[in-house]
């Protein structure tokens, strides 16, 4: 059978299996085993366990559970609420200060926790009632938090970037640095739109309702600055050549647990057990997907599907930007239905030879791919953040939350366009800190 036709059949079968509702990792294994048996015989199944566990035999994977523990330790405390209160106290007299403080809190907390749902829950519980109390439209209050929560998968340390680095054998350090400037750019675009929409709705006068003394501003800082210092310390150790990403993640996880115990009295064995249990559950899920995706990639390669697609793309007489537009459309649609980790592990092995053949930088592409995944987090039918916000404020309809988040989707699309026009936004910082990429 023609490999391209076989690839189409594999794609359709994969979509149908994943849409059936079974776990992503199990679905990938079922599809892989089915096609390997049909085209390579039963003996091919003997290789599946070796490939699955071989994919997990990677020291860099240790950073995933460690960063997840960091996030779980922070998310289990009042750190999100304190971070929100600190920014609100310091920025309340700035025009648009409340909406800026909400988005700033989302950016910082998502970077600390690495979890989009945790960010929406932690900041949304404080920010949404406060914005509604001051007269902000429900769409602005809900949409800004839903969009702000997506920033965690781009701003380092990002588990999504680690997964991409492992899937494509790309430097995780360079990927972390590549997400800094685009992440800050997205925060700026989100803030600009939020202030504009607030001004347009005629609610600017409510933004200076509260006054805080210098004592009130300073007294909350000791509760949030230690966690920010840990994140900065992890990044400094990583890029200062002091330790590897896995080692810094382990130290960061331990320090976050200690800080949670000291600052928020997280001494209860039950509370600590909850943090470790939830971290283990999420880590196993991600690692299982990584192993299954390795088997899936092997199946595609052994049936010459990956090579044939890359060769076919290379023979197309189309502008490379037309090709990139088609890839972005594919990623956007995939992100509507599947979690970011699954999309990256399934698509990266196929797309990497295509984008490198077309002359695109894989580090730059990682940022573009991640922003596409961010869009999926606030877009139906899955749109995880939309449902988290609806759970926090059930009297705000899903339609209102969606309408409020759509302008932020536009901001993300604009960010992708700017990255295409100015690739240096993603590649400049890695080249400055770590030297030009090879």
N, C-alpha and C positions, 0 to 999 in steps of 0.2 A: 504494500500500500504506500502511496505517496506520503512522505513524512509531513508535508504541509496539511494534507487532508486529515492525516492521523492527528496532527496537532489540534486541528479544529474540533475533531471528535473528543479529544482529551479535554479541551476547554469546556465544551458543552457538558460533558459528563461531570467534570469537577464542579461547575456551577450548580448543576442539578443536585449533586450529592450534598454540597455545602448548604444549599437552600432547604434541604430536608430537615435541618435543625440539629443534626448530630454535631458533636464537637469538631472543630476545625482540624485538629491533628488526626483524629480518627478518620475523618473524611478523606484527608490527603493519603493516608495509608491504604484505605480501601480502593481508591482510584489507582494508586501506584501498583498495588498488588494485582488488581484486575487486569491492567494492561500488560504488566510484566508476564503474567501467566499466559495470557492469550497470545502474545507475540514472541516470548522467549521461553515459554515452558515452565513447568513446576519447579525446576531446579533454580530458577531465578529467585524464588522465595527464600532460598538458603542465605542469600546475600543481604536480605533486608535487615535482620537484627544487627549484623556487622556494620552496615551503613548507618543505621539509626544511632547506635551507640558511638560509632566512630565520629559522627557529626557532633556529638556532645563531648568528645575528648579534646576539649579546647580550654586552655587556662583562662582565656579572656572571658569565657562564659561565667566565671566566678563573680565577675562584677555585676551581673544581672541580679542575683538574689541579694547581694550586698546593697546595691542602690535601692532595691525594693524595700529592704528593711529600713533604710534611711527614711524613705518616704512614709512607710507605715508608722514608724516611731513618731514622726512629726504630725502625721494626720490623726494620731490617736490622742493628741493633746489639744489644748486651746491655742496652739501656735497660730493657726489661721485666723482666729478671732482677734488675737492680740496684734498680729501683723496688720490686719484691717484697721483696728483701732489706732495703731501708731500712725499709719499713713493718713487716716482721716483727721487726726489731731494736728498733724503737721501741715496738711494741705487744705484744710477747711476754708482758709481765707483766700485761697487762690481761685480765680474764676474757673468754674468747672471742677473745683477741687474734689468733690465727693465722687464723681464718676472717674476722675483720674486716680483717686485713691483705691477705688474698687479694682480698676484694671491693673494698677501697680501691684496691689496685693495679689491678684490672680497670677501675674507674671512671676513674682517672687515665690509665692507658695507653690505654684506648679513646678518651678525650677527646683525647689527643695524636695517636693514630694514625688515629682515625675508622674503623677497620676491626674489625669483630666477629671474623672468623676470626683475624686477626693477634693480637688480644688473647687469645683462647682459647689460641692456640699459645704465645705469649710467657709468659703468666702460668701457664698450665696445666703447662708443662714443669717449672716450679719448684714450684708450689703443690700439685699433685695428689700427687706422690711424698712431699712433706713431710707433708701431712695424713694420708696413708695410713700413713706410718711412725709417726705419733703416735697411731694408733688410730682415726682418724675413719672413719665408714662410707663405703664407696665412693660411695654415692649422694650424700652431703653433699659429698664432695671434688669429684666430677665435676659435680654439678648446680650448685654455687655458681659455679664457673668458667664453665660454659656460660651461666648467666644473667647473670653479671657482664659477659661480653663483649658483651652486647646494648646496654649503656649508651652505647656510642660514637655511635649514630645519634640520641641524644637530647641528650646533654651537648655544648655547643658547644666548638669549631667542628665542625658536623655537615654532611657532604655531603648527607645526606637532607633536612635543612632547606633547604639551598640549592636543591635540586631542587624542593621544594614551593614555595619562594618564586618561582622562575622560572615554574613551571607555573601559579601562581595570581596572579602579579604582586603578590606580597606582600613587604613589607619584610624582607629577610634579617636585618638587624640586630635587628628586633623578634622574629623567629623564634628567633634564637640566645638572646636574653634569656629568651624564654618557656620554653625548655628547661631553664634553670638550676635553678629551684626544684623542678619535678617530677622532674628528674634526681636531685637530692639526696634528695628524698623516696623515690624508688625505691631508692637506695642504703641509706637508713635502714631501709626495709621488708625489703630483702634481708638486711641484717645482723641485724635483729631475729629474722627467721625462722631464720637460720643458727645464732645463739646458742641459740635455743629448742630447735631440733632436736638440737643437740649436747648440751645439758643433758639433754634427754629420753632420749638414748641412753646417758647415764652416762659421757660422755667429758670432762667439764669438768676433771678432774684432770690431763689430759695437756697442757692449754693453757699451763702454766707450766714446761715442761720445760727451756727454754733460758734462760740468763742472758747478757746482753751488758753490757760496760762502756761508760762514756760515750765512751771513745775509739772503740770499735767502732761506736757509734751515729753519731758525728759524721763518721768518716772516709769513709763511703759517700755522704754528702750531696752533695759536689761533683760526683758523677757523675750525679745525677738532677735537682738543683735548676735547672741551666741550661735544661733542656728545659721544665720547668714555668714558668720565667720567660719563655721564648719564648711559650708559650701565653697567659700572662697579659698579656704585652706586646702580642700580636696583638689580644686583646680590648680592651685599654686604647686602642690606637691607633684601633680601629674605633669605639668608643663615645665616645672623647674628641674626635672630629671631626678627628683628625689625617690619616686616610686612609680610602679606601673599602675594602669587604671584599676586592675583588680586589687592591688594592695591598698591604694588610696580609698577605694570603695569600702574595703573591709574596715579600715580605720574610721572612715566617716560613719559607717553603720554603728560601730561601737560608741563613738562620741555622741551620735544622735540619741542613742538609747540612754546613755549616761545623763545627757542634758535633759531629756524628758523626765528622768527620775528626779534630778536635782531641782529643776525649775518648776515642774508641774506635779511633783510628788507621785510619779508613776511607779510606786513601790509594790503595788498589789501583784502577787504572782498571777492572778487571773488576767490582769491587764497586760502584763508582759507576755503571757502565754497567747493572748489574742493577737498581739503584734506579730509574734513569731509564727503563729498558725496561719494568719492571713498572708504573711509574706511567703511562707512555704507554698501555700496553695497557688498563689499567683506565679511564683517562680517555676513551679512544676508545670503549670499550664504553658508558660512561655517556652520552657525548655523542651517540652513534649512537642510543641508546634515546630520548634527548630529542628528536632530530630526527624519528625515526619516530613518536613520540607526538604531535608537532605535526601530522604528516600524518593520524594517526588521529583527532585532535580535529577537524581540518578536515572529515574525512569525516562524523563524527557531526553536526557543525554544518550542513554543506551538505545533508544528508539530513533536517534538522530533528529529529533524534533527541534531541539534548541539550535543545533548547527544549521539546519535547513532554514529555519526562520531568519537567523542572522544572515545567511547567504542570500536569501530572497530579498531581505531589506536592503542589502548591499547592492543588488542589481536594479533596484528601483531608481528611476531618474526623477527624483523629487528633491526639492530644496530641503536641507536638513532641518530648517525651522518648521516646515510643514510636517516633517516626521516628528519633531518634538511636540508640536501641537496635538498630533494624533496620540502620542504617548501620554500626554497630560490628560486628554479626554478619557483614555482607557483607565488611568489611575484614578481619575475623579469618579468615574462610574463604579470602579471596584471598591473605592472607599465608601461609597454609599451603602454597601451591603456587607463588607467584611471589616474586621478590626485591623488597625495599621500593621501589627506584627505579621498577621497572616498575609496581607497584601505584599509586604516587603519580601517575605521569605518565598512566596510563590513567584513574584514578578521579577525580582532583582536578578536571579541567575539568567533569565531570558533577556532582560532589557540591557544588562551591563555590556555584553558584546556589541549590541546594536548602537548604544550611545557612544561607546568608545570608537567604533568604526566610523560613526558620523562626526567625530571630532569633539565631542562634549566631555567635559571634565566630570569624572564620577563623583568627586567631592561636591561640586556644584549641583550635580543631579540629585544627590542625597537630600539637599535642602529643598529643591523643587518638589521631590517626591513627598517629603515630610509635610510640606504646606498643603499638598493635595490631600494627605491623610487628615490634616486638621479640618479641612472643609467637610470631610465625611463625618466628623464627630458632631457637627451641628447641622447636618442635612438629613432629611428623611430618606428611606424608611427606617434606618437603624438609628442614626443621630443620637448616640448615647447621652450626650450632654443635655439634649432637649428634655429627655425623660427624667434626668437627675434634677433639673431645675423645676420641672413640673411636680416632682415629689416634694421639693422644698416648699413651693408655693402652689398648692393644688388648685387654688382659685384663679390662677393665671392659666388660660387655656394653652394647649400645645400650639394652636394656630398663632396665638399672640407671641409666644416664645419664638416660633419659627420666623414670623414677620420681623421680630426684633433682631434676630440673628442674621437675616439675609444681607443687610448692609455690610456686616463683617465678613461674609463670604466674598462680597465685592472687594473688600480691602485685601483679602488673601489673594484673589485673582490679580489685583493690581500689584501685589508684592511679587507674584510669579512673573508678571510682565517686566517689572523693574529688574528682577534677577536675570531675565533673558537679555535685557538691554545693557545691563551692567553686571556681568558675571563676577566682577571683582568684589561685589558686596559679600559674596560667600567665600571667595578664594583669597582675598587680601590678607585677612588676619592669620589663617593657617600658614601662608607663605612668609609672613613677617616673623611669626613666633617660631615656626619649625623649619623654615627654609623652603625654597620652591619645591613643589611636588614633582615626583618623577613620572 
